[in-house]
Structure formats: structure tokens, C-alpha cells
Amino acid sequence: MVEHDNSNKSDQLTSVDVIDDRLMIAIITEGGQVAWVTCNEPSIEQQKQFQKIFVVTNNPSYVVSFILFIEITILKLLSRFEKTNKGDRNG
């Protein structure tokens, strides 16, 4: 996910910025398989991110799966906690 400070318009991505010769796209099929659309020569940064995604999506180890399970559970709990607190402040 790309996060930008909304106060600085020059930092925001536009559709023109996203469409590029060196674009890599991950497509998730209905069955959960990951297919990649890649450029001919990905940058070093793209290669690093690809390796991270590949490790997690392509038959991850039990350790990686367990860590991801914990992280996702914590993120869900934080999201529910934030929604609950927003409801208390507004009502």
C-alpha cells in the first residue's frame, strides 16, 4: 500500500505515474494462485519487493505462516479497537 501526506500534492500518485514501461503487477486468481505481469528488466527495488511477496505467497514455511497469522490477527484487533473508539467519540 502506498501512503502519502495529503498536504503535499506533488507526492501523490496519479494514473499517469502508475502506467510505466517498468511496471510489475500481481494478479490473484480465484483459486488463490499469484500470476505476474512484469516488464523485461525490473529495477532492483522491484526485484526486492518481488522476492518478499514470492516468499510469502509461494509455499511459505510454517514459521512465516505463523508470523503472518499473528500479524494479521493483531491488525484485525487494532482495526476493531479503532472502530470501537471512533464510535464512542462520535456518539
C-alpha positions in Angstrom: 0.0 0.0 0.0 1.3 3.5 -0.9 0.8 6.1 1.8 1.3 9.8 1.1 0.9 13.0 3.1 -2.2 14.6 1.5 -0.9 18.1 2.2 1.7 17.8 -0.5 0.1 17.4 -3.9 3.4 16.7 -5.6 3.9 13.5 -3.6 0.5 12.0 -4.7 0.5 9.3 -7.4 -1.6 9.8 -10.4 -2.7 7.3 -13.0 -0.1 8.7 -15.4 2.6 7.9 -12.7 1.4 4.3 -12.3 1.4 3.4 -16.0 5.0 2.9 -16.9 7.3 0.7 -19.0 8.8 -0.9 -15.9 5.5 -1.9 -14.2 5.1 -5.2 -12.3 1.5 -6.4 -11.5 0.5 -9.3 -9.3 -2.8 -10.9 -10.3 -4.6 -13.2 -7.8 -6.7 -15.9 -9.4 -10.0 -17.1 -7.9 -8.1 -20.2 -6.7 -5.6 -18.0 -4.9 -2.6 -18.5 -7.3 -0.5 -15.5 -8.0 0.3 -14.6 -11.6 2.7 -11.9 -12.5 2.8 -9.4 -15.3 6.3 -8.0 -15.5 8.5 -5.7 -17.6 11.5 -7.0 -19.4 14.0 -5.6 -16.9 12.6 -4.9 -13.4 14.5 -2.4 -11.2 16.5 -3.5 -8.1 13.6 -2.2 -5.9 11.1 -4.2 -7.9 13.2 -7.4 -7.6 13.5 -7.0 -3.8 9.7 -6.5 -3.4 9.0 -9.4 -5.7 11.3 -11.7 -3.6 9.4 -10.7 -0.4 6.0 -11.3 -2.0 7.2 -14.6 -3.6 8.4 -15.9 -0.2 5.1 -15.2 1.4 2.8 -16.4 -1.4 4.7 -19.4 -2.8 4.5 -22.2 -0.3 5.7 -20.3 2.8 7.3 -22.1 5.7 5.5 -22.8 8.9 7.4 -20.1 10.6 6.5 -17.4 8.0 2.9 -18.6 8.1 2.7 -18.4 11.9 4.2 -14.9 11.9 1.8 -13.7 9.3 -1.1 -15.3 11.2 -0.1 -13.3 14.3 0.5 -10.1 12.4 -2.9 -10.3 10.6 -4.7 -11.1 13.9 -3.1 -8.1 15.6 -4.0 -5.8 12.7 -7.6 -7.1 12.8 -7.8 -6.5 16.5 -6.4 -3.0 16.1 -8.9 -2.2 13.4 -11.8 -3.3 15.5 -10.4 -1.4 18.5 -10.1 1.8 16.4 -13.7 1.4 15.0 -15.0 0.9 18.6 -13.2 4.0 19.8 -14.4 6.1 16.9 -17.9 5.1 17.7 -17.5 6.1 21.3 -16.2 9.6 20.4 -19.0 10.3 17.9 -21.9 9.0 19.9 
